[in-house]
Amino acid sequence: MNWYLIYTKVKKEDYLEQLLTEAGLEVLNPKIKKTKTVRNKKKEVIDPLFPCYLFVKADLNVHLRIISYTQGIRRLVGGSNPTIVPIEIIDTIKLRMVDGFIDTKSEEFKKGDTILIKDGPFKDFVGIFQEELDSKGRVSILLKTLALQPRITVDKDMIEKLHN
């Protein structure tokens, strides 16, 4: 039995994971928790790490028909010569999973790092990282503007480090 990658229809990953698991196949459908800002409110969402893709451990001599004809599956990646996913890739994904989700530790910032604000009312502004303010992910940023350098507070997940 080898690991293969299945290309699925949009938003069918969970449905197919259930069907294939019920058919006796081992399925890897890694998820990621994200915090999104919608209408100025933070909301935690769960998304597939690889949208429209699932990993399945199968013996194609036995399971090809079930994979090929399950509604919601577009095809095995590799077509008529399906690509075997190296076990090292599967193991790496599994190692990064914590409580069923991929662990995405936020980027570490040091005082003086040049950052770009990715979201919110100050989107696309460049600033200087000052400090982390609390355990909720709030950080202090010194904005780089023409006349002023105002200090603002934003959520840590709204910034990224600029590499010079």
Residue frames as qw, qx, qy, qz and C-alpha x, y, z in Angstrom:
[[0.000, 0.891, 0.455, 0.000, 0.00, 0.00, 0.00],
 [0.423, 0.102, 0.032, 0.900, 1.25, 3.45, -0.95],
 [0.038, 0.679, 0.359, -0.639, 0.13, 7.01, -0.34],
 [0.307, 0.413, 0.543, 0.663, -1.46, 8.84, -3.25],
 [0.059, 0.310, 0.186, -0.931, -2.82, 12.34, -3.74],
 [0.210, 0.577, 0.772, 0.165, -6.44, 12.76, -4.81],
 [0.029, -0.031, -0.128, -0.991, -7.70, 15.89, -6.55],
 [0.071, 0.504, 0.821, -0.258, -11.25, 16.60, -5.31],
 [0.013, 0.725, 0.427, 0.539, -14.10, 18.86, -6.20],
 [0.025, 0.470, -0.267, 0.841, -14.25, 22.15, -4.27],
 [0.430, -0.352, 0.423, -0.716, -15.13, 21.80, -0.56],
 [0.904, -0.050, -0.284, -0.315, -15.58, 18.01, -0.79],
 [0.306, 0.474, -0.758, 0.327, -12.53, 17.07, 1.30],
 [0.370, -0.221, 0.682, -0.592, -14.42, 16.24, 4.53],
 [0.842, 0.187, 0.095, -0.497, -17.20, 14.38, 2.72],
 [0.770, 0.428, -0.471, -0.048, -14.67, 12.28, 0.80],
 [0.049, 0.451, -0.783, 0.425, -12.57, 11.66, 3.89],
 [0.624, -0.088, 0.534, -0.564, -15.64, 10.14, 5.53],
 [0.880, 0.324, -0.071, -0.339, -16.59, 8.02, 2.49],
 [0.606, 0.512, -0.598, 0.112, -13.08, 6.69, 1.92],
 [0.151, -0.389, 0.760, -0.498, -12.55, 5.98, 5.61],
 [0.766, 0.031, 0.379, -0.519, -15.83, 4.04, 5.68],
 [0.856, 0.425, -0.248, -0.162, -14.53, 2.07, 2.69],
 [0.924, -0.304, 0.067, 0.223, -11.55, 1.01, 4.82],
 [0.627, 0.514, -0.077, 0.581, -8.91, 3.36, 3.44],
 [0.479, -0.549, -0.214, 0.651, -6.55, 5.49, 5.49],
 [0.270, 0.806, 0.274, 0.451, -7.04, 9.17, 4.62],
 [0.433, -0.361, -0.199, 0.801, -5.00, 12.22, 5.58],
 [0.092, 0.791, 0.398, 0.455, -6.93, 15.47, 5.35],
 [0.447, -0.208, -0.350, 0.796, -4.78, 18.01, 7.24],
 [0.077, -0.888, -0.407, -0.201, -6.58, 21.09, 8.58],
 [0.388, 0.123, -0.224, 0.886, -5.39, 24.50, 9.64],
 [0.167, -0.813, -0.498, 0.251, -6.97, 26.97, 12.06],
 [0.328, 0.312, 0.125, 0.883, -6.85, 30.55, 10.89],
 [0.047, -0.663, -0.453, 0.594, -8.01, 33.80, 12.37],
 [0.250, 0.439, 0.472, 0.723, -9.73, 35.97, 9.83],
 [0.043, 0.368, 0.312, -0.875, -11.01, 39.48, 10.26],
 [0.035, 0.479, 0.734, 0.481, -14.51, 39.83, 8.87],
 [0.194, -0.796, -0.305, -0.485, -16.23, 43.21, 9.23],
 [0.011, -0.663, 0.441, -0.605, -13.70, 44.26, 11.89],
 [0.788, -0.411, 0.310, -0.338, -14.40, 41.13, 13.96],
 [0.053, 0.465, -0.882, -0.055, -11.95, 38.30, 14.48],
 [0.906, 0.033, 0.089, -0.411, -13.28, 34.88, 13.58],
 [0.319, -0.412, 0.844, 0.130, -11.52, 31.53, 13.84],
 [0.823, 0.359, -0.124, -0.423, -12.05, 29.32, 10.81],
 [0.640, -0.263, 0.706, 0.153, -10.90, 25.82, 9.96],
 [0.617, 0.646, -0.248, -0.375, -9.70, 25.26, 6.41],
 [0.970, 0.092, 0.099, 0.203, -8.02, 22.39, 4.61],
 [0.442, -0.620, 0.367, 0.534, -4.24, 22.78, 4.49],
 [0.130, -0.151, 0.713, 0.672, -4.40, 21.72, 0.83],
 [0.569, 0.391, 0.278, -0.667, -7.79, 22.78, -0.59],
 [0.789, 0.436, -0.173, -0.398, -9.17, 20.26, -3.13],
 [0.533, 0.414, -0.734, 0.072, -6.62, 17.58, -2.19],
 [0.820, -0.443, 0.249, -0.264, -6.61, 14.50, 0.05],
 [0.146, 0.485, -0.862, -0.007, -3.92, 11.92, 0.74],
 [0.912, -0.098, 0.084, -0.390, -5.08, 8.31, 0.66],
 [0.197, -0.444, 0.873, 0.042, -3.19, 5.11, 1.50],
 [0.847, 0.270, 0.172, -0.425, -4.32, 2.47, -0.93],
 [0.455, -0.132, 0.801, 0.366, -3.43, -0.57, -2.97],
 [0.398, 0.411, -0.223, -0.789, -4.50, 0.54, -6.43],
 [0.239, 0.051, -0.921, -0.304, -4.91, -3.08, -7.57],
 [0.128, -0.409, -0.871, 0.238, -7.68, -3.37, -4.97],
 [0.035, -0.662, -0.463, 0.588, -8.94, 0.20, -4.44],
 [0.140, -0.086, 0.395, 0.904, -8.62, 1.93, -7.81],
 [0.130, -0.487, -0.725, -0.469, -12.27, 1.39, -8.69],
 [0.319, -0.741, -0.534, 0.254, -13.56, 2.83, -5.41],
 [0.289, -0.506, 0.031, 0.812, -11.27, 5.87, -5.78],
 [0.119, 0.035, 0.566, 0.815, -12.09, 6.41, -9.44],
 [0.223, -0.463, -0.687, -0.514, -15.86, 6.20, -9.09],
 [0.264, -0.559, -0.587, 0.523, -16.49, 7.95, -5.78],
 [0.122, 0.848, 0.358, 0.371, -18.59, 11.04, -6.41],
 [0.300, -0.950, 0.044, 0.075, -16.60, 14.19, -5.59],
 [0.608, -0.427, 0.458, 0.487, -13.21, 12.84, -6.66],
 [0.462, 0.772, -0.207, -0.384, -11.88, 14.37, -9.85],
 [0.841, 0.404, -0.347, 0.089, -8.84, 12.13, -10.28],
 [0.809, -0.431, 0.061, 0.395, -5.71, 10.70, -8.78],
 [0.052, 0.907, -0.318, -0.271, -2.79, 13.10, -9.24],
 [0.273, -0.418, 0.798, 0.339, -0.65, 11.65, -11.99],
 [0.656, 0.323, -0.264, -0.629, -3.59, 10.44, -14.09],
 [0.943, 0.126, -0.247, -0.185, -3.12, 6.99, -15.60],
 [0.706, 0.171, -0.502, 0.470, 0.25, 6.72, -13.83],
 [0.460, -0.853, -0.159, -0.189, -0.65, 7.90, -10.28],
 [0.283, 0.630, -0.495, 0.527, 2.17, 9.58, -8.38],
 [0.730, -0.399, -0.502, 0.238, 3.21, 7.87, -5.16],
 [0.188, -0.890, 0.159, -0.383, 3.61, 10.37, -2.32],
 [0.499, 0.306, -0.685, 0.434, 6.82, 9.65, -0.39],
 [0.624, -0.550, -0.545, 0.104, 6.17, 8.47, 3.17],
 [0.439, -0.126, -0.260, 0.851, 8.53, 11.21, 4.41],
 [0.145, -0.305, -0.195, -0.921, 6.02, 13.85, 3.27],
 [0.627, -0.502, -0.489, -0.340, 3.16, 12.09, 5.06],
 [0.678, -0.345, -0.458, 0.460, 5.28, 11.69, 8.22],
 [0.255, 0.075, -0.113, 0.957, 6.28, 15.37, 8.14],
 [0.367, -0.428, -0.291, -0.773, 2.65, 16.46, 7.88],
 [0.724, -0.470, -0.499, -0.081, 1.63, 14.11, 10.70],
 [0.587, -0.163, -0.386, 0.693, 4.47, 15.38, 12.92],
 [0.051, 0.168, -0.021, 0.984, 3.28, 18.97, 12.50],
 [0.482, -0.493, -0.491, -0.532, -0.26, 18.05, 13.54],
 [0.044, 0.031, -0.695, 0.717, -1.40, 18.95, 17.05],
 [0.364, 0.341, 0.640, -0.584, -4.91, 17.88, 18.09],
 [0.546, 0.520, 0.651, 0.089, -5.79, 17.17, 14.46],
 [0.297, 0.950, 0.086, -0.038, -4.57, 20.52, 13.12],
 [0.695, 0.371, -0.116, 0.605, -1.33, 21.68, 11.55],
 [0.461, -0.715, -0.187, 0.491, 0.62, 23.70, 14.08],
 [0.429, 0.675, 0.134, 0.585, 1.33, 27.13, 12.63],
 [0.485, -0.572, -0.235, 0.619, 3.46, 28.95, 15.10],
 [0.236, 0.962, 0.139, 0.015, 3.31, 32.63, 14.36],
 [0.623, 0.515, -0.174, 0.562, 6.42, 34.36, 13.13],
 [0.570, -0.604, -0.241, 0.503, 8.70, 35.71, 15.84],
 [0.269, 0.851, 0.060, 0.448, 9.47, 39.41, 15.70],
 [0.599, -0.288, -0.268, 0.698, 12.25, 41.37, 17.36],
 [0.044, -0.893, -0.176, 0.412, 12.21, 45.02, 18.31],
 [0.078, -0.649, 0.416, 0.632, 13.31, 47.01, 15.27],
 [0.409, 0.175, 0.822, 0.355, 12.13, 44.49, 12.63],
 [0.291, 0.220, -0.251, -0.897, 10.60, 46.17, 9.58],
 [0.314, 0.291, 0.894, -0.129, 7.10, 44.81, 9.09],
 [0.238, -0.120, -0.490, -0.830, 4.22, 45.10, 6.63],
 [0.450, 0.161, 0.598, -0.644, 0.66, 45.26, 7.92],
 [0.036, 0.050, 0.899, 0.433, -1.32, 42.67, 5.91],
 [0.205, -0.562, -0.763, -0.246, -4.86, 43.39, 7.05],
 [0.255, -0.684, -0.498, 0.468, -7.12, 45.88, 8.77],
 [0.160, 0.960, 0.204, -0.108, -7.38, 49.66, 8.48],
 [0.165, -0.830, 0.428, 0.318, -3.58, 50.07, 8.19],
 [0.879, 0.203, 0.396, 0.169, -3.22, 47.43, 5.46],
 [0.698, 0.549, 0.089, 0.452, -0.07, 47.89, 3.31],
 [0.141, -0.940, 0.237, -0.199, 1.52, 50.34, 5.78],
 [0.739, 0.227, -0.474, 0.421, 5.13, 49.66, 6.71],
 [0.455, -0.828, 0.114, -0.307, 6.28, 49.98, 10.30],
 [0.286, 0.462, -0.746, 0.385, 8.84, 49.06, 12.92],
 [0.735, -0.394, -0.549, -0.055, 8.01, 46.28, 15.37],
 [0.155, -0.684, 0.386, -0.599, 8.19, 47.55, 18.98],
 [0.137, -0.217, 0.868, -0.424, 6.87, 44.86, 21.34],
 [0.407, -0.349, -0.807, -0.249, 4.30, 42.18, 22.06],
 [0.287, -0.439, 0.190, -0.830, 1.66, 43.58, 24.38],
 [0.665, -0.200, 0.474, -0.541, -0.30, 40.58, 25.64],
 [0.381, -0.092, 0.918, 0.068, -1.04, 36.89, 25.26],
 [0.583, 0.579, 0.487, -0.297, -3.92, 37.66, 22.89],
 [0.652, 0.283, 0.454, 0.537, -1.50, 38.49, 20.08],
 [0.125, 0.981, 0.143, 0.032, -1.59, 42.27, 20.23],
 [0.706, -0.050, 0.054, 0.704, 1.62, 44.04, 19.22],
 [0.038, -0.892, -0.066, 0.445, 2.88, 47.59, 19.17],
 [0.657, 0.370, 0.352, 0.555, 4.06, 49.02, 15.83],
 [0.114, -0.672, 0.042, 0.730, 5.72, 52.33, 15.04],
 [0.636, 0.666, 0.385, 0.059, 4.37, 53.42, 11.64],
 [0.417, -0.207, 0.330, 0.821, 6.73, 54.78, 9.03],
 [0.312, 0.832, 0.456, 0.053, 5.02, 57.80, 7.48],
 [0.454, 0.614, 0.043, 0.645, 6.26, 61.00, 5.92],
 [0.091, -0.709, 0.164, -0.680, 5.63, 63.43, 8.77],
 [0.620, -0.526, 0.344, -0.471, 4.75, 61.36, 11.82],
 [0.407, 0.191, -0.892, 0.053, 5.73, 58.09, 13.38],
 [0.647, -0.365, 0.164, -0.650, 2.58, 57.20, 15.32],
 [0.047, -0.172, 0.966, -0.190, 2.57, 54.13, 17.53],
 [0.720, -0.065, -0.206, -0.659, -0.37, 51.80, 16.84],
 [0.443, -0.183, 0.843, -0.244, -1.57, 48.49, 18.20],
 [0.697, 0.246, -0.413, -0.532, -2.56, 45.66, 15.85],
 [0.940, -0.153, 0.267, -0.148, -3.07, 41.90, 16.02],
 [0.383, -0.536, 0.679, 0.324, 0.12, 39.92, 15.49],
 [0.597, 0.234, 0.738, 0.211, -1.47, 37.81, 12.76],
 [0.399, 0.875, 0.257, -0.092, -2.00, 40.98, 10.72],
 [0.036, 0.895, -0.398, -0.200, 1.72, 41.64, 10.19],
 [0.954, 0.144, 0.066, 0.254, 4.61, 40.01, 8.39],
 [0.487, -0.634, 0.272, 0.536, 8.31, 40.64, 8.50],
 [0.580, 0.806, -0.102, -0.052, 9.85, 42.41, 5.52],
 [0.822, -0.251, 0.260, 0.439, 13.19, 40.92, 4.55],
 [0.173, 0.921, -0.187, -0.295, 15.63, 43.47, 3.22]]
